[in-house]
Amino acid sequence: MSPRGSEQGTGRFSSRFPLPASRFFLRVWAVDVFVARQPIFDVKQEVYGYELLYRSGEQNSYTGVDGDEASLAVIRNFLLVIGTERISGGSKAFVNFTKNLLLRGMATLLPVATGVVEILEDVEPTPELVEMLKLLRSRGYTLALDDFILRGNENNPFLDLVDIVKVDFKLAGVEEREEIAKKFLEKGKVRLLAEKTETREEVDQAIELGYTLFQGYFFCKPVIISRKDIPGYKINYLRILKELGAEDLDYKSLEEIISHDPALAFKLLKYINSAHFGQKRQVASIKRALGILGEKEIKKWASLAVVMEFGKDQPLELLRLSLLRARLCEMLADILGCSEDGSSFFLMGLFSLMDVLLGRPMEEILGDIPIQAAPKAALLGKPNEHKDIFDLVVSYEKAHWEAILESTSRLKIDVSEIARNYVDALKWVDGAFL
């Protein structure tokens, strides 16, 4: 076994790199911390890991100590409160480390198997830090160098120690992206991560250059296809959504549609027989299952099941994000005491990526689906109560902290409520896949 895989779990460093006193931890535990996550994909558009994005308190900027405490609070919440499975689902978790935290040995608080120690771009490569990274590497940790710029860093000693080099595609031009690829891929020692990739074209270019990891919201951008290229089964599911949008739900018609779709029938019976409903006898009839659910839950379940069918040929993370938006919109609407039924907020979040799932403009899709007027207006960018909540949810998922603070102030909601509900929504998403 190689030295990197020879140790399991976490451990203390020698006295050369002492861990902080417990009183330091007590200070950190009092810090309010808001954590979001951004997916990192491989070339198959499968999730390799998540970068944990955080903000401590309501300040717009950090001092050195505040940054250290914020990072520690993230690690503490990640490991002890939220848990690795809930926040990253067992995938890699990238956490930023400052110079002070690295020298304090705080990286050893991360689990070796899933933790990625991300070295910030402003960390100077001192001999002491180089020794620390060598020690982390020998213990099996994955190391990443953030926002790498080639000029002036050709001989950076960190480059011989890290596993992943992150390149900001917004800052690096086409020529620099190519130069970096040539420098590292010839040696074959590191993986290149294209960061802030916002379009499919940027990802395609990165793949062509040899980058194998990608971070950004490119997967949320629709690639428009012609209507005739939409598979027949997706058109059929659009008809189901139309049926669900009727003012009075026709149970008999819906029963017939579901009965003729094995996938939906299976999902419905599996759902109704789950522990959540506590049925003493197994439900084997579509008609009975629909009767138990009732109109409100039928619309919610069927919309969810249909969207998941739409997403079969898309990255799984896209479905997760649709569900996360749906649940968080619903939860925040409840906190704010919004006048309309929470299901309309749920459907707004659920349908917010429908243009990506179907490869059609949102306005055209919403013309085919009789969704309520308020969520429809919000998805088309028109200001209303629904859009206020939707904008807040999207700001949180992208860690746009200043926008979050502005929205929470205007809506008169405690910003800590967003953080708590975000984590609860992540847990719900993990259990929502049928």
C-alpha positions as CSV (number, residue, x, y, z in Angstrom):
1,M,0.0,0.0,0.0
2,S,1.3,3.5,-0.9
3,P,2.2,5.9,1.9
4,R,-0.8,8.1,1.0
5,G,-3.3,5.3,1.7
6,S,-1.6,3.9,4.7
7,E,-3.4,5.9,7.4
8,Q,-7.1,6.0,8.1
9,G,-9.1,8.7,9.7
10,T,-7.7,11.8,11.3
11,G,-4.9,12.3,13.8
12,R,-2.8,14.8,15.6
13,F,0.4,16.2,14.3
14,S,3.6,16.2,16.2
15,S,4.5,19.0,18.6
16,R,6.0,20.9,15.6
17,F,2.5,21.6,14.4
18,P,0.4,21.8,17.6
19,L,-3.4,21.8,17.5
20,P,-5.1,24.9,19.1
21,A,-6.2,24.9,22.7
22,S,-9.8,23.9,23.4
23,R,-10.7,27.5,24.3
24,F,-10.1,28.4,20.6
25,F,-12.7,25.9,19.6
26,L,-15.2,27.3,22.1
27,R,-14.9,30.7,20.4
28,V,-15.4,29.1,17.0
29,W,-18.5,27.3,18.1
30,A,-20.2,30.6,18.8
31,V,-19.6,31.8,15.2
32,D,-22.7,32.0,13.0
33,V,-21.8,30.3,9.7
34,F,-23.6,29.9,6.5
35,V,-22.6,27.0,4.3
36,A,-23.6,26.4,0.7
37,R,-22.1,23.9,-1.7
38,Q,-21.1,24.0,-5.4
39,P,-20.7,20.8,-7.4
40,I,-17.5,19.7,-9.1
41,F,-18.0,17.3,-12.0
42,D,-15.8,14.9,-13.9
43,V,-15.8,14.4,-17.7
44,K,-18.9,12.2,-17.5
45,Q,-20.8,15.0,-15.8
46,E,-21.0,13.0,-12.6
47,V,-20.3,14.7,-9.3
48,Y,-16.7,14.2,-8.1
49,G,-17.2,16.4,-5.0
50,Y,-18.5,19.7,-3.7
51,E,-16.7,22.9,-2.6
52,L,-18.1,24.2,0.6
53,L,-18.7,27.9,0.3
54,Y,-19.2,29.8,3.5
55,R,-19.7,33.2,5.2
56,S,-19.2,33.9,8.8
57,G,-21.7,36.3,10.4
58,E,-23.1,39.3,8.4
59,Q,-19.8,41.1,7.6
60,N,-19.1,41.7,3.9
61,S,-15.3,41.1,4.4
62,Y,-13.0,39.1,6.7
63,T,-10.0,39.9,8.8
64,G,-7.4,37.2,9.1
65,V,-8.7,35.8,12.4
66,D,-12.3,35.9,11.3
67,G,-11.4,33.9,8.1
68,D,-9.7,31.3,10.2
69,E,-12.6,31.0,12.6
70,A,-15.1,30.8,9.7
71,S,-13.1,28.0,8.2
72,L,-13.0,26.2,11.5
73,A,-16.8,26.7,12.0
74,V,-17.4,25.1,8.5
75,I,-15.2,22.1,9.4
76,R,-16.9,21.7,12.8
77,N,-20.4,21.9,11.3
78,F,-19.4,19.7,8.4
79,L,-18.0,17.0,10.6
80,L,-19.9,17.2,13.9
81,V,-23.3,18.9,13.3
82,I,-24.3,18.4,9.7
83,G,-22.2,15.3,8.9
84,T,-20.2,14.4,5.9
85,E,-22.9,12.2,4.3
86,R,-25.6,14.9,4.5
87,I,-23.6,17.8,3.0
88,S,-21.5,15.9,0.4
89,G,-23.3,12.6,0.1
90,G,-20.0,10.7,0.5
91,S,-18.3,12.6,-2.4
92,K,-15.2,14.7,-2.0
93,A,-15.6,17.9,0.1
94,F,-13.3,20.8,-0.8
95,V,-12.6,23.1,2.1
96,N,-10.5,26.3,1.9
97,F,-7.5,26.7,4.3
98,T,-5.6,29.8,5.2
99,K,-1.9,29.8,6.1
100,N,-2.7,30.0,9.8
101,L,-5.1,27.0,9.7
102,L,-2.6,24.9,7.8
103,L,0.2,25.6,10.2
104,R,-2.1,24.9,13.2
105,G,-2.7,21.4,11.7
106,M,-6.4,22.0,11.3
107,A,-6.6,20.1,8.0
108,T,-6.4,16.9,10.0
109,L,-9.9,17.5,11.2
110,L,-11.1,16.5,7.8
111,P,-11.7,12.9,7.0
112,V,-8.9,11.5,4.8
113,A,-11.3,9.6,2.5
114,T,-13.5,12.6,1.5
115,G,-11.8,15.8,2.6
116,V,-9.9,17.9,0.1
117,V,-7.5,20.5,1.5
118,E,-7.8,23.5,-0.7
119,I,-4.9,25.9,-0.5
120,L,-5.9,29.5,-1.1
121,E,-4.1,31.4,-3.9
122,D,-2.7,34.0,-1.5
123,V,-0.9,31.5,0.7
124,E,2.9,32.0,0.4
125,P,4.9,28.8,-0.1
126,T,7.2,29.1,2.9
127,P,9.5,26.2,3.9
128,E,7.3,25.5,7.0
129,L,4.1,25.3,4.8
130,V,5.9,23.0,2.3
131,E,6.8,20.6,5.2
132,M,3.1,20.8,6.4
133,L,1.8,19.8,2.9
134,K,4.3,17.0,2.7
135,L,3.0,15.7,6.0
136,L,-0.6,16.0,4.9
137,R,0.2,14.2,1.7
138,S,2.0,11.4,3.5
139,R,-1.2,10.9,5.6
140,G,-3.3,10.4,2.4
141,Y,-5.0,13.8,2.1
142,T,-6.0,15.1,-1.3
143,L,-4.5,18.6,-1.9
144,A,-5.8,21.3,-4.2
145,L,-4.3,24.6,-5.2
146,D,-6.9,27.3,-5.8
147,D,-7.0,30.0,-8.6
148,F,-3.7,29.1,-10.1
149,I,-2.0,31.7,-12.3
150,L,0.9,30.5,-14.4
151,R,2.9,33.8,-14.6
152,G,5.2,34.0,-11.6
153,N,4.3,30.6,-10.3
154,E,6.2,28.3,-12.7
155,N,8.4,27.1,-9.9
156,N,6.0,27.2,-7.0
157,P,7.0,24.3,-4.7
158,F,3.4,23.6,-3.9
159,L,3.0,22.3,-7.5
160,D,5.1,19.2,-6.7
161,L,2.8,18.3,-3.8
162,V,-0.8,19.0,-4.9
163,D,-3.2,16.5,-6.6
164,I,-5.5,19.1,-8.2
165,V,-4.8,22.6,-9.7
166,K,-7.8,24.8,-10.1
167,V,-7.8,27.3,-13.0
168,D,-10.3,30.2,-12.9
169,F,-11.7,30.3,-16.5
170,K,-13.0,33.8,-16.0
171,L,-9.6,35.2,-15.2
172,A,-7.4,33.0,-17.5
173,G,-7.6,33.6,-21.2
174,V,-7.7,30.9,-23.8
175,E,-3.9,31.0,-24.3
176,E,-3.2,30.8,-20.6
177,R,-5.6,27.9,-20.1
178,E,-3.7,26.0,-22.9
179,E,-0.3,26.9,-21.5
180,I,-1.3,25.6,-18.1
181,A,-2.6,22.4,-19.6
182,K,0.6,21.8,-21.5
183,K,2.7,22.4,-18.4
184,F,0.9,19.9,-16.2
185,L,-0.4,17.2,-18.5
186,E,3.1,16.5,-19.9
187,K,4.2,15.6,-16.4
188,G,0.9,13.7,-15.7
189,K,1.1,14.4,-12.0
190,V,-2.0,16.5,-11.3
191,R,-5.6,16.8,-12.4
192,L,-6.7,20.2,-13.8
193,L,-10.0,21.7,-12.6
194,A,-11.7,24.3,-14.8
195,E,-13.3,26.7,-12.3
196,K,-16.2,29.1,-13.0
197,T,-17.2,27.4,-16.2
198,E,-20.6,28.9,-17.0
199,T,-21.3,27.6,-20.5
200,R,-21.1,24.2,-22.2
201,E,-18.7,25.7,-24.7
202,E,-16.2,26.4,-21.9
203,V,-16.5,22.9,-20.6
204,D,-16.0,21.4,-24.1
205,Q,-12.9,23.5,-24.6
206,A,-11.5,22.4,-21.2
207,I,-12.1,18.8,-22.0
208,E,-10.3,19.2,-25.4
209,L,-7.3,20.7,-23.5
210,G,-7.2,17.8,-21.1
211,Y,-9.0,19.2,-18.0
212,T,-10.8,16.5,-16.2
213,L,-12.7,18.3,-13.4
214,F,-15.2,21.2,-13.8
215,Q,-16.8,23.6,-11.4
216,G,-19.5,26.2,-12.2
217,Y,-23.1,26.4,-13.2
218,F,-22.7,25.4,-16.9
219,F,-25.1,22.4,-16.2
220,C,-27.9,24.9,-15.4
221,K,-27.7,26.5,-18.8
222,P,-30.2,25.2,-21.4
223,V,-29.1,23.8,-24.8
224,I,-32.1,24.6,-27.0
225,I,-33.2,21.8,-29.3
226,S,-36.0,21.8,-31.8
227,R,-39.4,20.6,-30.7
228,K,-39.4,17.7,-33.1
229,D,-36.2,16.3,-31.4
230,I,-37.9,16.0,-28.0
231,P,-38.4,12.2,-27.2
232,G,-42.0,11.0,-27.3
233,Y,-42.1,9.9,-23.7
234,K,-41.2,13.5,-22.6
235,I,-44.1,14.9,-24.6
236,N,-46.3,12.3,-22.9
237,Y,-45.2,13.5,-19.5
238,L,-46.0,17.1,-20.5
239,R,-49.5,15.9,-21.1
240,I,-49.5,14.4,-17.5
241,L,-48.5,17.8,-16.2
242,K,-51.3,19.4,-18.1
243,E,-53.7,17.0,-16.5
244,L,-52.3,17.9,-13.0
245,G,-52.9,21.5,-13.8
246,A,-56.6,21.1,-14.3
247,E,-58.7,23.0,-11.8
248,D,-60.5,19.8,-10.7
249,L,-58.3,16.8,-10.8
250,D,-59.8,13.9,-12.8
251,Y,-58.8,10.9,-10.8
252,K,-60.0,8.4,-13.3
253,S,-58.1,10.0,-16.2
254,L,-54.9,10.2,-14.1
255,E,-55.3,6.6,-13.0
256,E,-55.5,5.5,-16.6
257,I,-52.4,7.5,-17.6
258,I,-50.3,6.2,-14.7
259,S,-51.5,2.6,-15.3
260,H,-50.2,2.7,-18.9
261,D,-46.8,4.0,-17.7
262,P,-44.9,1.2,-15.9
263,A,-42.2,3.5,-14.6
264,L,-44.7,5.9,-13.0
265,A,-46.9,3.0,-11.7
266,F,-43.9,1.4,-10.0
267,K,-42.8,4.7,-8.5
268,L,-46.3,5.5,-7.1
269,L,-46.8,2.0,-5.5
270,K,-43.3,2.1,-4.1
271,Y,-43.9,5.6,-2.7
272,I,-47.3,4.8,-1.1
273,N,-45.9,1.6,0.5
274,S,-42.9,3.4,2.0
275,A,-42.5,3.7,5.8
276,H,-43.6,7.4,5.5
277,F,-47.2,6.4,5.0
278,G,-47.2,3.5,7.5
279,Q,-49.7,1.3,5.6
280,K,-50.6,-1.8,7.5
281,R,-51.4,-3.7,4.3
282,Q,-49.6,-3.4,1.0
283,V,-51.3,-1.1,-1.5
284,A,-51.3,-2.8,-4.9
285,S,-53.9,-0.7,-6.7
286,I,-53.2,2.6,-8.5
287,K,-56.7,3.8,-7.7
288,R,-56.3,3.1,-4.0
289,A,-52.9,4.8,-4.0
290,L,-54.3,7.9,-5.5
291,G,-57.2,7.9,-3.0
292,I,-54.8,7.7,-0.1
293,L,-52.6,10.5,-1.3
294,G,-55.4,13.1,-2.0
295,E,-55.3,15.8,-4.6
296,K,-52.6,18.1,-3.1
297,E,-50.1,15.2,-2.5
298,I,-50.9,13.7,-5.9
299,K,-50.0,16.9,-7.7
300,K,-46.8,17.2,-5.7
301,W,-45.7,13.6,-6.1
302,A,-46.6,13.3,-9.8
303,S,-44.8,16.6,-10.7
304,L,-41.8,15.3,-8.9
305,A,-41.8,11.9,-10.5
306,V,-42.3,13.5,-14.0
307,V,-39.4,15.9,-13.6
308,M,-37.2,13.0,-12.5
309,E,-38.2,11.2,-15.7
310,F,-37.4,14.3,-17.7
311,G,-33.9,14.3,-16.2
312,K,-32.9,10.8,-17.0
313,D,-30.5,11.9,-19.8
314,Q,-29.2,14.8,-17.8
315,P,-26.6,15.0,-15.0
316,L,-28.0,13.7,-11.7
317,E,-27.0,16.9,-10.0
318,L,-29.5,18.8,-12.1
319,L,-32.3,16.8,-10.6
320,R,-30.9,17.2,-7.1
321,L,-30.7,21.0,-7.7
322,S,-34.3,21.1,-8.9
323,L,-35.5,19.2,-5.8
324,L,-33.4,21.3,-3.5
325,R,-34.8,24.5,-5.0
326,A,-38.4,23.1,-4.7
327,R,-38.0,22.1,-1.1
328,L,-36.2,25.3,0.0
329,C,-38.8,27.5,-1.7
330,E,-41.6,25.7,0.1
331,M,-39.9,25.9,3.5
332,L,-39.1,29.6,3.2
333,A,-42.6,30.4,2.0
334,D,-43.9,28.7,5.2
335,I,-41.5,30.7,7.4
336,L,-42.6,33.9,5.8
337,G,-46.3,33.0,6.1
338,C,-46.9,33.5,2.4
339,S,-50.5,33.8,1.5
340,E,-50.6,31.1,-1.2
341,D,-50.4,27.3,-0.8
342,G,-46.8,26.1,-0.3
343,S,-47.2,23.7,-3.1
344,S,-47.1,26.6,-5.6
345,F,-43.7,27.5,-4.3
346,F,-42.6,23.9,-4.4
347,L,-43.6,23.6,-8.1
348,M,-41.9,26.9,-8.9
349,G,-38.6,25.6,-7.6
350,L,-39.2,22.2,-9.2
351,F,-39.9,23.6,-12.7
352,S,-37.1,26.3,-12.5
353,L,-34.7,24.1,-14.5
354,M,-37.3,22.7,-16.9
355,D,-35.7,24.6,-19.8
356,V,-32.5,22.7,-19.3
357,L,-34.3,19.3,-18.8
358,L,-36.3,19.8,-22.0
359,G,-34.0,21.9,-24.1
360,R,-36.7,24.5,-24.8
361,P,-37.2,28.1,-23.8
362,M,-39.0,28.5,-20.4
363,E,-41.7,30.7,-21.8
364,E,-42.6,28.0,-24.4
365,I,-42.6,25.3,-21.7
366,L,-44.8,27.2,-19.3
367,G,-47.2,27.8,-22.2
368,D,-47.7,24.0,-22.3
369,I,-48.0,23.6,-18.5
370,P,-51.0,25.2,-16.7
371,I,-49.0,26.3,-13.7
372,Q,-50.5,28.9,-11.4
373,A,-50.1,32.5,-12.4
374,A,-47.8,33.7,-9.6
375,P,-45.1,31.0,-9.9
376,K,-45.3,31.2,-13.7
377,A,-44.7,35.0,-13.5
378,A,-41.8,34.5,-11.2
379,L,-40.1,31.9,-13.5
380,L,-40.5,34.4,-16.4
381,G,-38.7,37.0,-14.3
382,K,-41.6,39.2,-13.2
383,P,-41.5,40.7,-9.7
384,N,-43.8,39.2,-7.1
385,E,-43.8,37.4,-3.8
386,H,-42.8,34.1,-5.4
387,K,-39.8,35.7,-7.2
388,D,-38.6,37.2,-4.0
389,I,-38.3,33.8,-2.5
390,F,-36.9,32.2,-5.7
391,D,-34.2,34.8,-6.0
392,L,-33.2,34.3,-2.4
393,V,-32.9,30.5,-2.9
394,V,-30.8,30.9,-6.0
395,S,-28.5,33.5,-4.3
396,Y,-28.0,31.0,-1.5
397,E,-27.1,28.1,-3.7
398,K,-24.5,30.2,-5.5
399,A,-23.2,31.7,-2.2
400,H,-23.9,35.3,-3.3
401,W,-23.7,36.5,0.3
402,E,-24.4,40.2,-0.2
403,A,-27.5,39.5,-2.2
404,I,-28.7,37.1,0.5
405,L,-28.2,39.7,3.2
406,E,-30.1,42.3,1.1
407,S,-33.0,39.9,0.5
408,T,-33.3,38.7,4.1
409,S,-33.3,42.2,5.3
410,R,-36.0,43.2,2.9
411,L,-38.1,40.2,3.6
412,K,-37.5,40.5,7.4
413,I,-36.3,37.0,7.8
414,D,-33.4,35.8,10.0
415,V,-30.5,34.9,7.7
416,S,-29.7,31.9,10.0
417,E,-33.1,30.4,9.0
418,I,-31.8,30.1,5.5
419,A,-28.7,28.1,6.6
420,R,-30.7,25.8,8.8
421,N,-33.4,25.1,6.2
422,Y,-30.8,24.6,3.4
423,V,-29.3,21.8,5.4
424,D,-32.7,20.3,6.1
425,A,-33.6,20.6,2.4
426,L,-30.4,18.7,1.5
427,K,-31.4,15.9,3.8
428,W,-34.9,15.8,2.2
429,V,-33.4,15.6,-1.3
430,D,-31.3,12.6,-0.3
431,G,-34.5,10.8,0.6
432,A,-36.7,12.1,-2.3
433,F,-35.3,10.0,-5.1
434,L,-38.0,7.4,-5.8
